[in-house]
Structures are given as structure tokens and as C-alpha cells.
């Protein structure tokens, strides 16, 4: 029997007699899901891991060699409180650090800025000066544990602080490894922590690439993020397409500066979301890997295979978590994390079950880490490479997602690139449309979320929640004031003046920012020095 | 026929998560309200002034950063200062624990909507409150 005969003689008569659960099945990206996939669906060939275009994985042995890095995003309150959480997570078997900064830090404000009131230490740790960074990284061996930092608009400043701490400790800068997110374009699209307008922000990104290549060669100088685009409501295909459109902009800006793609591309990394629709998510990671390899080789003309390898971090989907029956979130996170592992992620964050209620409690954070350890050591899903490769369905979805993402990249190209598209509000509107459609599907019960619009509990259990007390804001402000008193104020302001002048010229700003940090300038002062030249971003209205 | 009620949707504080604010804005608009969305990172004084200038009957605040107690309280203070408190129906939403929800209702919020609430429910609440 062949596929078309099966369809005509067996399947179609059956569904005429017994209708299926819904008239049509589709993925989040609107890709139809067929009842069964045949070999014809996977016509592109399956390929091999470690070989261009790397659909099946960037290394030949993948997790048989080394498991993914278990990297839980954490940070709250003061540097000491966060440092204690990091040490706890490392003692529990976490293998890399991921620093969450509070909103004032992410917006380049000091903790005593009037606008920072009530936000200090809330969604992450408050960092104002090099001394805070020293406390944050106390006892963490920077040459052995990689440190990833979710920091974007002021990425250069916080990275300079890590570099300055390493220098004080005598750690060689070529031994430092870690990641700064440094993906400012998606801030205008989806995440909101932008400071300067897009075009001068892009200059800082390129400055960081150039400085990293020369001074901190093992640091990932960017982690281009689809995560927040997806959280804001995009589909899987939009997540890849819009993120790669941003990536094209960063890479082409660096090439325009004269940087060699084979020098900086091996330090370019990505950050994806993992949502619930399991097979589409696995296919998404595979499609992203293949499309990135093609872009790097054919569009950016990189020649070194290391430049073609799409390396990425994954976090499970925060927006999929429910405040209702929160323990169910453990199941959601497990399915999502398994998709990331079967999709070949290099590192992973699993969300805590209580995150729709509050910042994770220690119990929540521990269960999240344990989920990864169970996947790694008990499920053994990583013991063979790309086990879903060759599945007719997964290969077909991989092909379709790649094609859909390519269409979005082309559309952004036609608009004049990512910055022009953002200024026109295009990515923002596309995401909003998908987010609203998803909400409507929930209200009409076309989509079911367990415990939210179906299978509701009679009475919700009461859950312990974590609260950051106001004391940490007060103590951080007090500490900052004391720091300003004891430092050499003239040295700090002199370094900021030189930084402003450099911002008005052509110099690479990184060297000036490192000097400013070492001279005692604070995050707010350094960001202010740059803002005095670059100005502030305007909000693009799309609603 | 009475003209549709006007509602301001606002984000104060530094939080940039506005998926919820935008979805609610669009949902209320589709339900027949006139809706103005302020965009992110607004100052309390500007938001409350916008209430007067736009002549709205209700204002919805959204926060997902944990800063809601400070931010939402600042709005209440500012509304009292600008003599808008009690004139404009205040509601809020976001990742807000139950104990904070109750505290905010005591401070004068009509309701605080937490994750999983349907737009339909908010529409019905506002329709009966603004009648």
C-alpha cells in the first residue's frame, strides 16, 4: 500500500463516518498538521550532525560528549542575596550562571534615581558600581563557571564591570567566558528596556563585537533573542523570522564596519523559547540551525564552519505558565524542556512552577533544576543524537518553519532592514496580531489551557509566594550613597566626560566604558554620559 | 444612545511587558469601548493628567514587574492630588499575589485581574460598573 492509497481507501472513509476532534489541525504558526506524514514529506534529506547545514546538531556526538549547560536565570534584591542564590544553585548541580538584573539597572539608572523607586531589586539584582559586581561574583571562579547576563541597552557597562572585576582578581581575560544578551533591537519590538535610539545603539553593539574579538575572545558578545518576541505573543515561525531579521542587521552592521565575519560569528549566539506544541518546537530549533548555517555561508560569506554553527540557549515559556493549579506547570515545563533537548540546545533554563504568581521561591527554583537533571540522567533523551530526525512529521515541519521564517526575513529586507521595520512598527504589529488571536482562541475555547478555560479546580490551593522586602531597596540606596562619598569623584566624572566626547566621535566606546567603571563611575552616570550624546529612544505607537 | 465609555490603559513604572495591556486595549475596543493606550514607562502625574484630558470614565493599570504596590499606590496618590480619585474607576492587572490584590482593592481599586482572566469577564465587569 502506498500513502495516497491509504489516505483514499482507509483514512478518508473513516473520517467521513467518524468526524475528527476538530475540522482542521494546525501549529501555532498556522502550519496545517496532517493526520500522517509519509516519506515524501521529508524530501530535503536528513543529513548528519556536525555537518553543514547542521539540521541535526552542531556537534557529531552532541550530549553523548557533554550534557547541555543547566543555567537557571536568577537574581533579586542585593548583590549578596543573589550571590547566595547562585552558590546554592551551583551546590545543587547547576553548571552555569545566569544573572537577572532589576529594571533600573537594565535601564541604565542608579538605585537612587527617583524613577527607580519601588523597582530596586524586584525582578533581578540591583547593580550600581564595580563594588556591587564584586559582591555579586564573590567566590565564583570566573575562569571556570560561565556567566550569562541578561543585559541589553547598558550591556557594555555591565560587561565592563565583569572585565574590571576579573582584572582586579588577576583572571586572564582570554579565560573569561560567558554571554551578554546585548540584543537591543528586540527591546524596541518586545521587551521594552531600551534607552538610546536604535541606530546609535547598533554602534555600541558593533563596538562590543570588535572589543570582544580583541580583548575577551571567548565571550559570547551577543545572544540574539527570539524568547521575548514569543512571550509577547508571536508564533513559532515569527519567533525565528523576526529574530533572524534582527540578526541580519547586527551582522551586516559589523561587516559594514570592516569586521571579518569569520572572527565574530563564532561568538554570536541565540536565545529561543520552548512552548507547549511539542513537535513544532523541536522542528523550530532544527529549522533555525539550518537557516542560520545557510545565512552565514551564503549571505554573510563566512568561510569557517565554526561561523555557521547556530549555538543557542533555551528557556521554557513563561507565558504558558498558569496561576491556576500552579503545580501543573511542572508538567508543562517538562514537555517544553524535552523539546529543547530534542532540538539540540546548548544550554537551558527551566521555569519554576510558581512564576505566574511571583518570583520563584527556593522550592520552585529547585524543582525546576531537578526537572533538567531528570531529563538528563533519567530520561536519557540525550544518549543519541537528534532522535526525532527522520521523523516524516518533524522533517516536514522543519522545512515549513524554515520557509516561513525566510519569508519574514525577506519582508523585513524589503522594508529596508530591521531598524526601518521597527521604526515603522511592523514587527510590533505582527506580534500583537498573533497575541490577540491567541487570546480570542482561548475565549472561544478553540484552544484549551488546563485549569484556565477548562478543567478548573473548585478551589485553588493557597501557595507560598516570594516577596522581595523593601529593606533591600533602602540598603542598596544607602550603599550607593556611601560609595559615591568614598570614591575619587573627579576621576569618575573625568572618565565620563571623556566617554561623552568619544560617543560624539568614532572611537570604540568599550575602552572608555571600562576606564569609567574602574574610575568609580556608576551605571547611571555612565549611561547618562552616553545619553547626553545619543539621546533617548521614542516609543513607537502601535495600538 | 449614550456614547461609548472611554477607558485609558496605562503602564507606569519601568516594566516593559505590555502584551497584556495591548490585548486588553484591543479587546475592550472590540467590545465597543473607546480605548487609549499610553505606552510603557509613563509617569503617574502624566497618566492622571491624561485621564482628565481624555475625559475617561475608567483607567486600567498593568504591572508584571512586582513593583505594583509602589506604582499603583503612586497613581492613587496622584489622583487624589489632581482631584480625580473617585471620579475615574480604577482597575489593574498583572502578576499580583492575592494578598496584594486585596490590599489594592482596599486602596480604592475596583478590581485587580490576575493571569487567566478572560477579556469577556473584564468587559462585563466594566459594563455593569460604568452603566
Interface residues (C-beta under 8 A of the other chain):
Chain A: X103 X104 X106 X107 X109 X115 X116 X117 X118 X119 X122 X123 X187 X191 X192 X193 X231 X232 X233 X319 X322 X323 X324 X356 X357 X358 X359 X432 X435 X436 X439 X442 X443 X449 X451 X452 X453 X462 X465 X467 X468 X539 X541 X542 X543
Chain B: X13 X14 X15 X16 X17 X18 X19 X22 X23 X25 X26 X27 X37 X39 X40 X41 X43 X65 X66 X67 X69 X70 X71 X74 X95 X97 X98 X114 X115 X116 X118 X119 X120
